[in-house]
Amino acid sequence: MDFEHSERARKLGEQVQRFIQERVLPNEKTYYEQLTHHPDYREWRVPPIMEELKAEAKALGLWNLFLPESEYGAGLDNRDYALLAELMGRSFIAPEVFNCSAPDTGNAEVLVRYGSPAQKDKWLAPLLAGTIRSGFSMTEPAVASSDATNMQATATIEGDEVVLNGQKWWTTGLGHPHCKFVIFMGLTDPNAERHSRHSMVLVPLDTPGVKILRMLTAFGHLDEPHGHGEVLFDNVRLPIDHFIAGPGRGFEIAQGRLGPGRIHHCMRCIGAAERALERMCARAVDRVAFGKPLANLGGNRDVIANCRMAIDQARLLTLKAAWALDTHGVFGALTDVSAIKVIAPNMLQMVVDAAIQIFGGEGVADRELVTTMGIARALRIADGPDEVHRGMVARLELAKYQPS
Ligand SMILES: Cc1cc2nc3c(=O)[nH]c(=O)nc-3n(C[C@H](O)[C@H](O)[C@H](O)COP(=O)(O)OP(=O)(O)OC[C@H]3O[C@@H](n4cnc5c(N)ncnc54)[C@H](O)[C@@H]3O)c2cc1C
């Protein structure tokens, strides 16, 4: 196993770090002040500072760093991208600044690998240019969606059209003013083999029958300007060329999409945890109670040490998963990807909880810490709950002991 980053990634890392330090972090406050904070998502606007920062990052070539395909993106492998994504994880707004934010990254990867030339021209090109955004509509309110074979919404072939019906929710990004399409997962052939029943369909949001019902709240927040939408597909008719890769390929695409996408979240968790630990330590040495810095009271040194050890363990496992993906592909990295998908969000939740504790009452009011806590908690459910990933690790482990 080789976790060494390439010379190019190290140089990009220095540039990304400098840009985050000099341009992104000082403008976070402006970004939040420019948010519309409106209960109706139709009133949401993109903070102008985001477009400014995107233009600057793009001009510097710090753009689409997630894409291993060099004709479309930076051409870095997962191991190299891990370094950059960790840096981006230090700020909630940084991934979008570098056009590296979910769900666009996963959708772009799908279109690069499975999209038709026409889909690439019309949808991938503006996505990679950062002029539009997108969503991924898989989860449904009516069924337990951690089992993807449960999806009931339909993508039925009628002549030369595909007709979509069903209700989805938790479509992240649906409320963004620039969101122009979603990738919809639906049932096409209920009689086919279990993993060939579903399809993915590219759905322009202005197609008649697409009805956005509401934005859900995540721990009480609408997460504007992206939002998480609940959406009805009511007899949505599209030309058959809107299937991605053809009918019945939904599962195959989902596997490919979720492997790298899952570890991108984990890489960012490490950066977010580093930032929380830095703030925790600065506070612990600076603030005094009972005549001593907080760091020297009770078990606080142990707490800090535990956080450092947990972050470093998670980083190593993230790099191992990235290496496995690069070396063996998605199906050769199933244990590592599922393992880190459990470990990283739990680690972040533990670290940020400790940071909130050290900050006392102020911690509960601190937007950054509280938002990080919400993200960590939600990530233990999004992209597959902890239990599903533990189930995968256990299944692969036990398989070693079953007679072939
Ligand atoms: C912030 C956020 C953003 C999201 N963004 C998107 C998005 O962009 N697109 C999208 O399609 N979806 C998105 N989701 C949805 C997410 O992927 C689903 O919520 C998740 O897959 C779980 O499905 P479910 O909610 O139906 O829970 P269920 O399937 O009903 O599961 C509920 C609980 O049952 C337990 N459980 C399930 N399976 C097992 C098992 N095998 N063993 C033991 N216990 C088990 C777990 O505790 C689990 O949390 C998002 C969710 C959140 C919170």
The ligand as an SDF file (V2000), in Angstrom:
LIG
                    3D

 53 58  0  0  0  0  0  0  0  0999 V2000
  -28.9490   15.3610    4.9600 C   0  0  0  0  0  0  0  0  0  0  0  0
  -29.3840   14.2500    4.0390 C   0  0  0  0  0  0  0  0  0  0  0  0
  -29.1460   14.3650    2.6750 C   0  0  0  0  0  0  0  0  0  0  0  0
  -29.5700   13.3530    1.8020 C   0  0  0  0  0  0  0  0  0  0  0  0
  -29.3960   13.5320    0.4370 N   0  0  0  0  0  0  0  0  0  0  0  0
  -29.9150   12.6080   -0.4200 C   0  0  0  0  0  0  0  0  0  0  0  0
  -29.8840   12.8280   -1.8470 C   0  0  0  0  0  0  0  0  0  0  0  0
  -29.3250   13.8280   -2.3470 O   0  0  0  0  0  0  0  0  0  0  0  0
  -30.5150   11.9350   -2.6620 N   0  0  0  0  0  0  0  0  0  0  0  0
  -31.1520   10.8260   -2.1700 C   0  0  0  0  0  0  0  0  0  0  0  0
  -31.7010   10.0550   -2.9540 O   0  0  0  0  0  0  0  0  0  0  0  0
  -31.1940   10.5870   -0.8160 N   0  0  0  0  0  0  0  0  0  0  0  0
  -30.6010   11.4510    0.0520 C   0  0  0  0  0  0  0  0  0  0  0  0
  -30.6910   11.2500    1.4200 N   0  0  0  0  0  0  0  0  0  0  0  0
  -31.4380   10.0910    1.9140 C   0  0  0  0  0  0  0  0  0  0  0  0
  -30.6010    8.9900    2.5130 C   0  0  0  0  0  0  0  0  0  0  0  0
  -29.7450    8.4090    1.5550 O   0  0  0  0  0  0  0  0  0  0  0  0
  -31.5770    7.9850    3.1470 C   0  0  0  0  0  0  0  0  0  0  0  0
  -32.2170    8.6560    4.2260 O   0  0  0  0  0  0  0  0  0  0  0  0
  -30.8920    6.7160    3.6240 C   0  0  0  0  0  0  0  0  0  0  0  0
  -30.4810    5.9320    2.5250 O   0  0  0  0  0  0  0  0  0  0  0  0
  -31.8060    5.8750    4.5300 C   0  0  0  0  0  0  0  0  0  0  0  0
  -33.0470    5.6180    3.9300 O   0  0  0  0  0  0  0  0  0  0  0  0
  -34.3740    5.9040    4.7810 P   0  0  0  0  0  0  0  0  0  0  0  0
  -34.3620    7.3130    5.2390 O   0  0  0  0  0  0  0  0  0  0  0  0
  -35.5420    5.4730    3.9700 O   0  0  0  0  0  0  0  0  0  0  0  0
  -34.2490    5.0170    6.0890 O   0  0  0  0  0  0  0  0  0  0  0  0
  -34.7370    3.5010    6.2730 P   0  0  0  0  0  0  0  0  0  0  0  0
  -34.3350    2.6880    5.1000 O   0  0  0  0  0  0  0  0  0  0  0  0
  -36.1560    3.5050    6.6550 O   0  0  0  0  0  0  0  0  0  0  0  0
  -33.8370    3.0590    7.5060 O   0  0  0  0  0  0  0  0  0  0  0  0
  -34.0810    3.6000    8.8260 C   0  0  0  0  0  0  0  0  0  0  0  0
  -33.1260    2.9910    9.8190 C   0  0  0  0  0  0  0  0  0  0  0  0
  -33.2910    1.5820    9.8390 O   0  0  0  0  0  0  0  0  0  0  0  0
  -32.0860    0.9700   10.2500 C   0  0  0  0  0  0  0  0  0  0  0  0
  -31.6610   -0.0020    9.2450 N   0  0  0  0  0  0  0  0  0  0  0  0
  -31.8240    0.0380    7.8970 C   0  0  0  0  0  0  0  0  0  0  0  0
  -31.2100   -0.9990    7.3170 N   0  0  0  0  0  0  0  0  0  0  0  0
  -30.6480   -1.7170    8.2880 C   0  0  0  0  0  0  0  0  0  0  0  0
  -29.8610   -2.9030    8.3390 C   0  0  0  0  0  0  0  0  0  0  0  0
  -29.5410   -3.5620    7.1960 N   0  0  0  0  0  0  0  0  0  0  0  0
  -29.4450   -3.3530    9.5410 N   0  0  0  0  0  0  0  0  0  0  0  0
  -29.7540   -2.7300   10.6890 C   0  0  0  0  0  0  0  0  0  0  0  0
  -30.5050   -1.5820   10.7130 N   0  0  0  0  0  0  0  0  0  0  0  0
  -30.9280   -1.0920    9.5390 C   0  0  0  0  0  0  0  0  0  0  0  0
  -31.0430    2.0790   10.3600 C   0  0  0  0  0  0  0  0  0  0  0  0
  -30.9230    2.5030   11.7030 O   0  0  0  0  0  0  0  0  0  0  0  0
  -31.6590    3.1820    9.5200 C   0  0  0  0  0  0  0  0  0  0  0  0
  -31.1860    4.4820    9.8710 O   0  0  0  0  0  0  0  0  0  0  0  0
  -30.2290   12.2160    2.3160 C   0  0  0  0  0  0  0  0  0  0  0  0
  -30.4360   12.0890    3.7000 C   0  0  0  0  0  0  0  0  0  0  0  0
  -30.0200   13.0840    4.5580 C   0  0  0  0  0  0  0  0  0  0  0  0
  -30.2880   12.9500    6.0320 C   0  0  0  0  0  0  0  0  0  0  0  0
  1  2  1  0
  2  3  1  0
  2 52  2  0
  3  4  2  0
  4  5  1  0
  4 50  1  0
  5  6  2  0
  6  7  1  0
  6 13  1  0
  7  8  2  0
  7  9  1  0
  9 10  1  0
 10 11  2  0
 10 12  1  0
 12 13  2  0
 13 14  1  0
 14 15  1  0
 14 50  1  0
 15 16  1  0
 16 17  1  0
 16 18  1  0
 18 19  1  0
 18 20  1  0
 20 21  1  0
 20 22  1  0
 22 23  1  0
 23 24  1  0
 24 25  2  0
 24 26  1  0
 24 27  1  0
 27 28  1  0
 28 29  2  0
 28 30  1  0
 28 31  1  0
 31 32  1  0
 32 33  1  0
 33 34  1  0
 33 48  1  0
 34 35  1  0
 35 36  1  0
 35 46  1  0
 36 37  1  0
 36 45  1  0
 37 38  2  0
 38 39  1  0
 39 40  1  0
 39 45  2  0
 40 41  1  0
 40 42  2  0
 42 43  1  0
 43 44  2  0
 44 45  1  0
 46 47  1  0
 46 48  1  0
 48 49  1  0
 50 51  2  0
 51 52  1  0
 52 53  1  0
M  END
$$$$
